[in-house]
Amino acid sequence: MEEDRIMKKAFGIIALALALAACNKNEFDIHSDEQPSEKAERITITATLAPKAAGTKAVSVGTGTIISTWETGEHLAILYEVSESKYAADAEIIAVDGSGSATISFTVEAGTADNTDCQIVYPLSAAKDDHTGVKNAATLLAAQDGTLGAKLDVRVGAGKIQISTPGLTVTTQPAAQFAIFKFTVKNAAGDAIIDVKPLTVTIGAQNYVITPGSATSVLYAALPAVSSQTVSFSATGSDSKTYSCSKGGVTFSAGYYYQSALKMTPHCTYAAPTKRTGLTFNGNSSNVAGSPQNLVNAGSASNATIYYSTDGGSSWSASIPSATNAGSYTVHYKVVPDAGYTGGRESTSLGSVSIAKANGWCELSSSSSNGWGTVGKKVSFTVNHHGGGLSYSLSGDTRDTANMDVSISGNTVSVKLISGQAIGKSSVTVRITSAATTNYKEAKATYTCYKD
C-alpha cells in the first residue's frame, strides 16, 4: 500500500424501479395521473457482495409506461470534498439483481472524513467537470436524437460516505430531473402525421433541439419540469416546410412520462421587400410631369401575400407602391399567410424612401444683342424652362442698369431702354431665374446687352 494514499473501496446497492405513467393525448395537453416509483429507499454497502448477472437495458418502452432500470457497466458520479478540494468518484454498476437493485463500486481519496456528505449523480457524464454539481439542463439536454435511451434519464441524490466501516448511506434517493416525452407530430387537423427533422422545443428563452438521424413523426425527448409556462414547438418537415405550434399555461413534472400529439401548422415563407435608394424625379423637357417610380424592391412570398401601405397602415394594397413627385414617402409592409398557414409578419416600416428633385432648366431663345448705346433700343426673347416662376435681376454699372426696363409676360421677356436713355459702359446683364418647384431645382440663364 502506498504511504501517501489510503484507498477505501465502497460497494453499494442502488435500487431503481421507475414506472413513468403515460397519458395519451391528441393535443398538446400535458398531464399524468400516476407518479413513478422512486429508486430504492436505501443503498446498502457491502464489500463482499458478489456481482450478479447483467441487467436489462437502461430505458425501454413498457405498455403505456417507460421502464427505467440500472444496467451493469453504467457509471455514476459520487461528488464530495476532502479538505475543501472537490472530487468525483467514478461509481460503476457491477451487478444488477432480479429485483432491479444495483451493486456499485467506487474509490475515495485518502483523507476522506467519516460521514462525508456527497451528491450522487447519474449518469457520470451529468456531473460538472469541476465536480461542483450537476450540469445545467441546457447542457444535459443538448444534442438529443429523438430516440429512447439512458441519456434521457438523469438522476440526482445525496448521501454520506462512511470510512470507519466503508459504506454509503443514501439520505436522498436519486430522483429523476427531467420529464420524458413521446411526441407524435401531426398536421393541424390531426388526421395525418408529419415527418420532421429537427424538432425544436422552446421554453422561455431556452431552445431544446431534437435531431433524429432521419425525418420521423415520432420523437422522444427529455425536458425540464415547468409550471404554467408557454411551450412552443417548431420543426422542419421532410417537405422542407417549417411547422409550428404553441400552448400556454403548460405544467409537467420531472420523473413523469408524457405522450403528446403536436398538431402543427405549416409556415408561409417570404423574402422581405427593401426600400429603393438613389431615386430622382424623372421628368424632363419632353415630359415635365414625370412618371411613377416604384418605392421598394418587391418582396416575394409563398403561401402568403405581401401588402404595402404609404399612409401609415390606414389602407393596404398588394401592388408595389409608387410615386411620381419628389419628396419623402414612408412605406410599411405586412405579410398575411394564406388559410391553413401560419407565420407572416405584422406591419413593419421600411422607413423613409426619398425621390430627389431633378435639375431644372432655363433656356433663352437668344443670349445677347448689340446696340444698347443707342437711344430707343429694345428686344424680346422667350424662355423655355421647367415651369418655375420667372424673375430677373440686372448687373452692370448702376447708372446703366437704372436705364433698363425689363418686363416678363408668360414665357416672354421684354427689355428696353428708358425713354431718352442709353447705356454708357460696355454692357448690362439680365439674369433670368426659373424658381424651384416641387420636382425641379432652381435654374438660371443670362442675356447680355452690349453697348456697341
PEURNOR-V409705 format. One record per residue. SS is DSSP state (H for helix, E for strand, C for the rest). NEAR is the number of other ideal C-beta (glycine too) atoms within 12 Angstrom. D_FIRST is the distance of its C-alpha to the first C-alpha in whole Angstrom. Layout:
ss = (SS/SS)
near = (NEAR/NEAR)
d_first = (D_FIRST/D_FIRST)
This chain:
ss = (C/C/C/C/C/C/C/E/E/E/E/E/E/E/E/C/C/E/E/E/E/C/C/C/C/C/C/C/C/C/C/C/C/C/C/C/C/C/C/C/C/C/C/E/E/C/C/C/C/C/C/C/C/C/C/C/C/C/E/E/E/C/C/C/E/E/E/E/C/C/C/C/C/C/E/E/E/E/E/E/E/E/C/C/E/E/E/E/E/E/E/E/E/E/E/E/C/C/C/C/E/E/E/E/E/E/E/E/C/C/C/C/C/C/C/E/E/E/E/E/E/E/C/H/H/H/E/C/C/C/C/C/C/E/C/C/H/H/H/H/C/C/C/E/C/C/C/C/C/H/H/H/C/C/E/E/E/E/E/E/E/E/C/C/C/C/E/E/E/E/E/E/E/E/E/E/C/E/E/E/E/E/E/E/E/E/E/C/C/C/C/C/E/C/C/E/E/E/E/E/E/E/E/C/C/E/E/E/E/E/C/C/C/C/C/E/C/E/E/E/E/E/E/E/C/E/E/E/E/E/E/E/E/E/E/E/E/C/C/C/C/E/E/E/E/E/E/E/E/E/E/E/C/C/C/C/E/E/E/E/E/E/E/E/E/E/E/C/E/E/E/C/C/E/E/C/C/C/E/E/C/C/C/E/C/C/E/C/C/C/C/C/E/E/C/E/E/C/C/E/E/E/C/E/E/E/E/E/E/C/C/C/C/C/C/C/E/C/C/C/C/E/E/C/C/C/E/E/E/E/E/E/E/E/E/E/E/C/C/C/E/E/C/C/E/E/E/E/E/E/E/E/E/E/E/E/C/E/C/C/C/E/E/E/C/C/C/E/E/C/C/C/C/C/C/C/C/E/E/E/E/E/E/E/E/C/C/C/C/E/E/E/E/E/E/E/C/H/H/H/H/C/C/E/E/E/E/E/E/C/C/E/E/E/E/E/E/C/C/C/C/C/C/C/C/C/E/E/E/E/E/E/E/E/C/C/C/C/C/E/C/C/E/E/E/E/E/E/E/E/C/C)
near = (8/7/6/9/14/17/18/32/25/39/29/43/35/46/32/44/29/39/29/41/28/28/28/21/24/16/23/33/22/36/24/31/16/19/20/32/23/26/36/28/20/23/41/26/32/22/19/11/24/13/21/20/14/21/33/23/22/32/34/24/23/22/12/19/28/38/30/45/34/45/31/26/24/37/29/46/38/45/38/40/24/25/13/9/16/24/28/33/37/25/43/31/38/34/30/33/28/15/18/30/30/43/40/45/33/39/24/34/27/19/20/32/21/17/18/32/25/44/36/44/35/43/34/31/23/37/34/21/16/14/25/19/25/34/25/17/27/20/20/31/33/20/20/35/24/36/25/31/25/34/29/41/42/41/41/35/39/26/37/30/40/27/26/14/15/26/31/44/28/36/19/21/28/44/30/36/31/41/45/48/44/37/42/33/43/30/27/23/16/21/11/18/24/38/28/40/26/32/42/33/46/24/31/18/10/22/23/37/27/39/25/28/13/16/26/27/27/28/42/36/44/45/46/31/27/30/17/14/23/20/38/28/41/30/42/28/29/19/18/17/27/29/39/34/36/24/28/15/16/31/23/37/29/32/36/37/44/43/34/41/34/44/31/42/32/34/31/29/25/28/17/25/32/21/31/26/17/10/30/22/31/26/29/19/20/12/15/24/20/29/18/20/30/25/35/33/23/24/30/19/27/22/25/29/25/38/30/38/27/30/15/13/19/10/14/22/20/20/19/26/33/24/30/24/27/27/23/18/31/25/39/33/42/29/33/24/27/20/13/18/27/29/27/28/27/14/22/25/23/29/19/20/33/23/31/22/26/31/25/33/27/36/22/32/20/23/20/22/28/17/19/37/23/21/17/17/30/24/31/23/30/22/37/25/34/37/28/27/22/33/24/31/20/27/19/26/20/14/16/28/28/18/31/36/24/30/18/25/12/15/23/20/36/24/34/27/30/21/12/11/23/27/35/22/23/17/27/40/29/41/29/39/27/33/21/24/27/24/31/32/25/25/31/28/32/27/36/28/42/25/24/16)
d_first = (0/4/6/9/8/8/8/11/13/17/20/23/27/29/33/35/39/41/45/47/50/53/56/58/61/63/63/60/60/57/56/54/55/52/48/45/43/40/36/35/35/32/28/27/23/22/18/20/23/24/25/29/31/32/34/37/38/37/40/43/47/48/52/53/49/46/43/40/37/33/32/29/27/28/26/26/25/24/25/23/23/20/22/25/23/24/21/22/20/21/22/23/25/24/27/31/33/36/37/35/32/29/25/23/19/18/14/15/14/12/15/17/19/20/24/23/26/26/28/28/30/31/31/28/30/32/30/31/29/28/27/30/31/33/35/39/41/43/40/39/42/43/44/44/46/48/46/44/41/37/38/41/38/36/35/34/32/30/28/25/22/20/17/18/19/17/20/23/27/29/32/34/34/34/37/39/40/43/46/46/50/52/55/58/60/64/67/69/71/68/69/67/64/63/60/58/55/54/54/54/53/54/53/54/53/50/51/49/50/49/50/50/50/54/56/56/58/55/52/49/47/45/47/46/48/51/54/57/57/59/57/58/58/59/59/60/62/62/66/64/66/64/64/63/63/62/62/62/60/57/55/52/49/45/44/47/49/52/55/57/60/60/64/64/67/68/68/71/70/72/72/74/77/77/80/82/82/85/88/92/95/96/100/102/106/106/104/105/103/100/98/95/91/88/86/83/81/81/78/77/76/75/76/77/80/79/82/83/85/87/88/85/84/87/88/86/87/85/88/86/88/90/92/95/96/94/92/88/87/84/83/81/79/77/76/77/75/77/78/74/72/70/69/72/72/74/77/76/77/78/79/82/84/87/90/91/95/97/99/102/105/109/111/115/118/119/117/120/124/126/130/128/131/133/135/134/131/129/127/124/121/119/115/113/109/107/108/107/110/112/113/114/114/117/116/118/121/121/125/125/122/125/127/125/125/122/122/120/121/119/117/120/120/124/124/128/129/131/135/136/133/131/128/128/125/123/122/120/117/117/113/113/109/108/106/102/102/99/99/100/100/103/105/107/110/113/117/119/122/124/127/128)
